Amino acid sequence: MSNKKNILELKNITVSFDGEKILDDISLSISDKEFVTLLGPSGCGKTTTLRIIAGFLEPDSGDVFFDGEIINSLPANKRNVNTIFQRYALFPHLNVYDNIAFGLKVKKVPKDEIKKRVKEMLKLVNLEGFEKRSIAKLSGGQQQRVAIARAVINKPKILLLDEPLAALDLKLRKDMQTELKNIQKQLGITFIFVTHDQEEALSMSDKVVVMNEGKIQHIGTPQDIYNEPVNAFVADFIGESNIIDGVMLDDFKVKIEGVTLQCLDKGFKTNEAVDVVIRPEDVDIVHPEKGLITGEVTSVTFLGVHFEIIVDVNGFKWMIQTTDESKVGDKVGLLIEPDAIHIMKKSKYSGLYGDYSSFSDEMDEISNPDVEIVSEED
Amino acid sequence: MKKSFLSKLINAPYILWSAIFIVVPLIIVAYFTFTNKNGSFSLENIYEIPDYTGIFLRSIIYALVATAITLVVSYPFAYFMSRTKVRTQSMMIMLVMLPMWMNLLIRTYSWTTILEKTGLINSFFGLFGLGPYNLIGTSGAVIVGMVYNYLPYMILPIYTSMSKIDKSYIEAAKDLGSSSFDSLKRVILPLTLPGIISGITMVFVPSVSTFYIADKLGSTKTLMIGDVIQKKFDIDVYSGIGASLSLVLMVIILICIVFMNRFSDSEDGGIIV
């Protein structure tokens, strides 16, 4: 039986298309009024998860609970859930007013009440006076607002947002992040937000669900997933990280690059091989003699707030973000505080991420004629 | 924007073509309408038009009925076709278009072998000791002939506008609480309106002016205006009354197109005739 406080629960959801597993045993609990983000690269199953919650897709196995009741085969139009679609899907034959009023008209709400509620909605999304405007004459940002109004006017318990900010430019996206968060607080409803943008996920969410290859990799608060990623995939996907092979000598003692470092992690077997995550901003560059590890600077990029410096340590390239300038070819020492080290158990992602000697996977895929890049839309 | 000499030069053949094959024939039709046998101005051909009011009305009613039937048949067909797999869709489009590759006269003629006293349908009923029924020579047969011949012209534009609808609109409608019927009424129908209008025009216009179908499948009582005009010119190439009837028919069609165009004010709803 499911917990009363959870508005939504997914239990062991599996979905396959043409023999390919899109979702593999997904279990997730979402409590009322929570802002949850499903985060992952394209093809990770986040949109499929959203479609299961919306009711556009039935899971092959597993159960969906809404307020404690199984709703696996309840059609979308009978669910107390509304969606903001990726490209908004505003009805092109209706104006702003009729788009927003759509849900209420279907439910045969009296005209006066529709008028009143549409007005409230236009005020909520700052589009007063746009009632008669045709959809084609709205900017991306305005369409986005209409889409929000059209969804939340139905007073859903959960609002699903499928990469709603992807089509907006950077400045507007930042503003809309704040605005969405405010709307969520104002309405006091649950938001389930899908994105591939880790910054968006960190800045908006109460809870982030990191997904890859149809599986949930990590569920936690933004701080959790940034500071204590469970595996190399999560560490690499959320922010920048150096992921180094290490050996746990003892509690609080890890050996990397032949050097034993103090850390705050424990509970591993003696001499267990582990992945060690060190964030680029947590490494200090010092004089070679003062450093724990030494290496050679191979590239320096000025990024305004800081320099991004690549340091070659025995063939492994570290990324370091620092405000102190170095020159290419400099021999430097690296200083790492114990609280900057995070130890992860080895996983199937070990060794795939966290070395800055190559381009990103995406970049490699673009230049590889054998890889067909498939977008998430089916 | 001022047009360059070059663009004028490129346009010239098309303008010339339109002038010779559209404008000049229209002038000739008008000329024969308003002159008598001696070539002098006369309204005698106009005075004769009221004698044909009944045939005009019949043509319009037959065309309306045929258009209505094709619409009722085509819309659900196009709807379900657009819902099938892409490969099935192209297969079905081919099947819809297949009869169009055959000549209209042959297609219509084949219906006589189906409908006649010794035809397919009556032979079938004959097996049970029923009939033979009078199928050929009725207004029903004429309408069946038109529906059969013009069905693709209704299906294709509706299917085109149907398949252009983004699936997310239908999902959005569902998401906002619409039943399948609500989505059809509030989203699919309005979004396919340009296709419907285009289909209605493409079926009604050739139906109202059709000849041969009524001649072959109907009787003298079901004659349509197209047949009358054809017969007039058959007897006399310079038929004045044939010309005046053609002119009236063209005016009727023009009014109909203008009327239908007012319904489709959207940019992509242009009607192809």
HADDOCK unambig.tbl for C-alpha pairs under 7 A between the chains (distance, minus, plus):
assign (segid A and resid 76 and name CA) (segid B and resid 174 and name CA) 5.88 0.50 0.50
assign (segid A and resid 76 and name CA) (segid B and resid 175 and name CA) 5.43 0.50 0.50
assign (segid A and resid 77 and name CA) (segid B and resid 174 and name CA) 4.86 0.50 0.50
assign (segid A and resid 77 and name CA) (segid B and resid 175 and name CA) 5.27 0.50 0.50
assign (segid A and resid 77 and name CA) (segid B and resid 176 and name CA) 6.31 0.50 0.50
assign (segid A and resid 77 and name CA) (segid B and resid 177 and name CA) 3.88 0.50 0.50
assign (segid A and resid 77 and name CA) (segid B and resid 178 and name CA) 5.66 0.50 0.50
assign (segid A and resid 77 and name CA) (segid B and resid 179 and name CA) 6.49 0.50 0.50
assign (segid A and resid 78 and name CA) (segid B and resid 177 and name CA) 6.34 0.50 0.50
assign (segid A and resid 82 and name CA) (segid B and resid 175 and name CA) 5.84 0.50 0.50
assign (segid A and resid 82 and name CA) (segid B and resid 176 and name CA) 6.67 0.50 0.50
assign (segid A and resid 83 and name CA) (segid B and resid 175 and name CA) 6.61 0.50 0.50
assign (segid A and resid 89 and name CA) (segid B and resid 168 and name CA) 5.75 0.50 0.50
assign (segid A and resid 89 and name CA) (segid B and resid 169 and name CA) 5.36 0.50 0.50
assign (segid A and resid 89 and name CA) (segid B and resid 172 and name CA) 6.55 0.50 0.50
assign (segid A and resid 91 and name CA) (segid B and resid 169 and name CA) 6.49 0.50 0.50
assign (segid A and resid 93 and name CA) (segid B and resid 191 and name CA) 6.76 0.50 0.50
assign (segid A and resid 103 and name CA) (segid B and resid 176 and name CA) 4.75 0.50 0.50
assign (segid A and resid 103 and name CA) (segid B and resid 177 and name CA) 6.09 0.50 0.50
assign (segid A and resid 106 and name CA) (segid B and resid 177 and name CA) 6.59 0.50 0.50
assign (segid A and resid 106 and name CA) (segid B and resid 178 and name CA) 6.07 0.50 0.50
